[in-house]
Amino acid sequence: MKKYSIITLLVTLVAALSSCSDDFMQRDPIDKMADGTFFTKEADLQLYLDGIYRYYVYGHGIGGTNNTSHDKGSLAVKAGSQIIFGDAFSDNTVYAGGIDGKLGGTYDIPNAASKNMDSPWQWMKLRKVNYFLNHYSEVGDPEKLKGYAAQAYFFKAWDYYIKLVALGEVPWLDRELDTASPEMYEARMPRTELVENILKCFDFAVANLEDNDNSCRHINQDMALFLKSRFCLFEGTFRKYYTELNLQSTANDLLKLSRDAAKQIIDKNRYHLFKNAAGDAYWRMFIQKGSSEAEGNEETILARVYDGVKLGHDNPRYWDMNNHTRYCMGAPVCMLEDYLCEDGRPIYLSGTDGNYTVNPLFKGYDGMWKEFDNRDPR
């Protein structure tokens, strides 16, 4: 009897399996991007893009508030604030560990891939962007979907901007690759062509992003103009002062593009220096929480909003860092000299080292605090 019951059960199971539909059995891998299956309707586009934002606009959200470690081996940081620790790669700060390798001429460009998502030689984020750009038109007329593509082009320009600053010339990729792709062995693109391609990404973004003043949601035109201006300022000055590149003749063209992009933002009259009801409480700008407060901040172009109750605020890490001698950071004189006087002009109006025309509002260095009089209160 038991033997017949087993046979009956097996027959029933085979019949059930044979009746399964092909739709049920044919499943695409959920951990990979399968061509032609991800984008089926327009709503899928923004959903996908929202997943990319976290790779680029992550603010102070990496690591805990008391995390005092940071990675000085890459342009971006893997723990700590992008904004704060980004200063450690410039001449705006000095830290207890010494001068940054880039400034001191001791930085080694990596010659191998890194698993760190923030490493400049990291291509996974760009692969996600290229996948979107190659497949977004599957859901409709590309002309009507340009606003979505513009967000992706913004991130592509940003990604290559980071790579150019940290690594110089790199390969230019226009599609997602696999291990058999011939582009895996492509040479680095010459600097002039690389910059032209980055500018094309910026221009597409500027032309097709929404023109609004919402700093807390999706990428808008002002954000693209700001990043374009910053990129062109970097590349223009780089070409001007690194004469061994023989690109000085093109430096001013890039500096003009930087000026024009910044002027477009200025002419909109949307942004002003932060002013608080308490008057000089500039620090209040950095403790705003929730979109209702942040959206009213006229100094912010691109914001990452924090919920002070649920997430806390990671800016105290800056204070915490300076309580630890290992990574203690401070501002050098050259940074303080960059702050303008109350008339909006610098402390030195013209001239060269040792022969400056001094702004009358600048009181010089006699006494401990006189140099801060008549200056930008920040």
N, C-alpha and C positions, 0 to 999 in steps of 0.2 A: 504493500500500500504506500509505504514511504517512497519507494522507487518511482511509482507513477505520479506522486505529488510533485517530486522534483522535476520530472520530465514536463509536466503541465506548467510549472512555474517558468522553466526555461523557454518553452514555446511562447508563453505570454510575454516574456521580456523581449524576445526577438521581434515579436509582432509590434510591440510598442516602439522599439527603436526604429524599425523599418517605417513606421508611420510618422516619424519626426520630419518636420518640414526642412527644406534646404536653408531657409532663412534662419532657422534656429541653430542649425549645425555650423553654418558659415559665419564665424565670428572674427572680426578684425582685432588685432592685438590692442589692448586698452592702454598699454604703456608706450606705444609708438604712434607716430603720425602716419596714417595710411592714406596714400594718395586717393583723392576723389571721395573720401568718406567723411571727413571732419566737417567741412562747410556744406551745409544743405540749405540754410536759410540765412537771411541777413543778420539776424540776432546772434548767430554763431560767430560773426566777425568780431563784434565788440567783446563777446565772452572770451575769445581767444586772446585778443589784445590785452584785456584786463590781466590775463595771466602773465603777460610780458612785463607789465609795469613793475612788478615786484623785483625784477632783475635789475632795473635801472634806477627807479625812484624809491630807494629803500631808506633814505634818511638816517635816523638814529636807531633803526630797528634791528641791527645785527648785534647779537650778544646782549647780556643783561646790563642793567643800569650801572652796576658796580664792576663791570668788566673793564679792567685797566690795560688789557693786552691789545696790541694792534699790530698789523703786518706792514712793516716798512719796506717790504720787498716787492711791492706792486704799487701801481698808481692809485688804485682804490684800496680800501681797507676791508678786511674780512671780519673784524670785530671792532666795534666802536663807530663813531660818527663819521660819515663821509665828509661832512662839512668841516668839522673840527680838525680831524686828523689830516685832512687835505692840506691844511696850513703847514704841516710838517714837511711837505714836499716843495715848499716855496721858501722864500727868505722872510716870511712873515713871523716865523717862530724859530726859536732854538730850543732844543730839548737836552736833557741831561746826558743822553747817549752820544751826543756829538752832532756834527753837521750831516745833513742828509746826503746819501751817496750821489744823488743827481747833482746837487750843488757842489759837492766836493770832487766830482769827477771820478768817483770810484764805483759807480753803479754798473753792474754787469747785465747786459741785455740777455734775457733767458733764451736758451737755444733748444728748449724742449717744452712740450705741452704741460700745463698745470691742471690739477684737479680743482684748484681754487676758482670758484665762479667769478672772483673779482680780479683774477690775473689778466693783464692785457693780452697775453697769448692764450686766450680762452675763446673758443669758437662756438660753443653750444648755444649761447644767447643769440648770436648772429644767425645761427642755423634756424632757430625758431622764427626770427624775423623774416628771413628769406623764404621759409616755407609759406608764411602768410602772403608775401608779395607774389609768389608764384601760383597761389591757389584761391585768393580772395574773389577773383572774377568768376568763379564757378557758380556763384549764387545769383548773378545778375549782370546788368550792364555796368562795365567798369567805370564809365563816366559818372554814374550815379553813386558809385562806391568810393570815390576818390578821398572822401573824408576819412575813411578807415585806412586806406593805403597811406595817407599822409602821416598818420600816427606811427605807422611802421617805418616810414622813411625817416621820421624824426629819430627813432631809436637806432636806425642803421647809421645815420650821420653821427650820432652820439657815440656809438660803439667804435666806429673808425676814428673818430676824434681822439678817443682814449688810446687807441692803438698807435696812432701817429705820434702823439706826445711821448709815449713810453718807448716805442720801438722804432719809429721812423717808417721806412717803407715796408709794407706788408702786402700779401696777395689780396686781390679784390675778388670777392665771391658774390655771385648773383643767384645761386640756387643752393638748396640743401644737398650736402654731399653724403656719400657712403664710402666704404673702404675701397671700392673699385672705381671711384670717380677720378678721371684724369686730372682734375683741378687740384687733387691732393699733392701734386708735384709741380704746381705752377710756381713760377718765379715771383719775387716781390714786385709789385707795380711801382714804376718810377714815381717819385714824390709829386711831380707836377700833375701827372694823370690821376694819382690818388686824391689829391686835393680837389681837382675838377669834379671827380665823381662824388666826393663828399658834398661839395657845393650844390650839385644837381639834386641830391637828396634833400638838402636844406630848402632849396628853391621850390621843390614840389610840395614840401610840408608847408611852407609859408603861404603858397598859393591856394592850398586846399583845406587848411585847418580852419576851424571856427574862429571868428574874430570876436572874442568875448573877454571879460576880465575875471573869469572864474579861475582862481589859482589852485583850487583844491580838487578838481575833478580831472577830466581828460585833457590831454595835451592840446593847447590852443596856439593860435598864430603868434601871440606875444612870446610864448616860451620858445618857439622856433626862431623867432627874430633875435631873442636874447642869446641863445646858444650859437646862432650863426655869427652874431657880432663878436662873441667871445672867441670863437674858432678863428675867424678872420684876423682878429687882433693878435692871437698867438702866432698864426702862420706868417702874417705880415711882418711882425717884429723878428721872428725867427729868420726869415729870409734877409731882412735888413742887416742883422748883426752877425749872422754866420756867413760871412762873405765867401768862404770856401765852397759854398753850394753854387756860386755864380748865378744866383737868382735875385740879386738886389734890384734889378730893373722891374721886377714884378711885385716887389714888396708894397709899394704905394697903392697899387690897384686893390690889393687885399685890405689894406688899411682903410681905403675909401669904402669898400663893401662893409667893413665893420662899422664905420661911421654912419653909413646910410641905414643899416639895419637898426642901430641904436636910435637914430633920429626918427624912424617910423614909430618906435615905441614912445618916444618923448612926445611926438605930435599928437598922440591919442589922449594925452593928459589924464591918464588913469592912475599913475603911480606917484607917490610922494614919500618923503622920509617919514618914518613912524613917529607919531606924536600921541602921547598918552595924556589922559586927563590929569594925571599926577605931575605932568610937566616933564621932568628930566628922567623919568623911570624907564630908560631905554631897555633895561633887562626884561621888562614886561612883554616885549615883543617875542621873547623866546620861551615864554611859559604859557602861551595861548593854547587852549585845548578845545577840540570840537570845531566843526566847520563853521559854526555861527560866528565864532570869534575870529578864526583865521581868514574867512572870506572878507571880513571888514578891514583887514590889514592892507593898507594901500602901498606898503613897501614890498610886498611879496608878489613875485611873478609865478613861481612854481612852489607849491607848498606840499608838505607831507603832514597830515593832520594826526594828532595824538589824542587819545582819550585819557585824561589824567587819572580817572578812576580805574579803568580796566587795564590800561597798558603802562601807566606811569609815564614819566617823561625822562628820556635818557640824557638830556643835556646836563644833569648833575654829574655825568661821567667826567665832564671837563674839569669840574672842581675836584672830583675824586682823583683824576689823573695828577693834578698838581699837589696832592697830598702824598704822592709816592715818588720818591727821589729817582726811581729808575727811569720814569718817563716824564719827569717834570718838564713843562714847557713854559717859555716866557716870550715876551715880545721884545725884539731888538729895536734899537733907535731908528733904524731905517723904516720900520713899519710905522712908528709913531710919527715920523716926518711925512708920511704919506697922507695923513689926515689934513683936510683943508682948514682954512681959517673961516671965520664967520661970513666973510664976503664971497665964499665959494671958490677962492683962489688958493693955490698952494703957498707954503711958507717961503719958497724961493720962486720968484716970478720969472727969472731968466738968468742967463750966465752959466758959468761952469764952476767946478769945484774950486773953492778958494776965491772966486770972483763972482759971487751971486748978487743979484738984485733982490733984496729981502722985502717981503710983504710988510708994510708998516704995522699991521696988526700982530705980527709975530714978535714976541718980547725976548726971544733968544733964550739962552741956557743959563743965565745968571739966576741963581736960586733954585730951589728944588722943584717948584711947581709953576714958575712963570711961563714955561714953554707951553703949558696947557691953556693959558688965558687966551681968550678970543678965538678959540678953536672949535671945530665941530664937537659938540658936547659928548659924542659917543666915545 
